């Protein structure tokens, strides 16, 4: 009986989590410009852009937005995967 209850609760949790992710409508769009060694990847929640990551050569920059205002930006200029915060 206890096992059935745990399986039922686990199933409900998974269902709720799957519905929540679907409702967020998170999408990513990537544009590449190989001639300039540049790529731009935008993350959207619904129609609103919430994050942008720009890679130019070995330099990466990320910016995060709330209500269309940038709240934090960070960059990795020496390609060591450690981002320096510029907020």
C-alpha positions, 0 to 999 in steps of 0.5 A: 500500500505504501509503495502504491502511494509513493508511486502515485505521488511521484507520478503526480509530481512528474506530471505537475513538473512537466506541465509547469515547464510546458507553460513556461514556453522557454525557447532558444534561437541561435544565429551564426555569422561564421564570416565574423566568427560570431554567434548570438543565442537568445532565450525567450520566455513566451515572446519576451527575451530573457537572456542573450549569449554572444560568442565572438571568437573565443570571447563569450558574453551573457546578459540576463533581462527582466521586463526588457531591462538588463539586470546582469551581464557577465563575460568570459574573455580568456576562454576559461569558462569563468564568467566575470560579473559586470552588473 
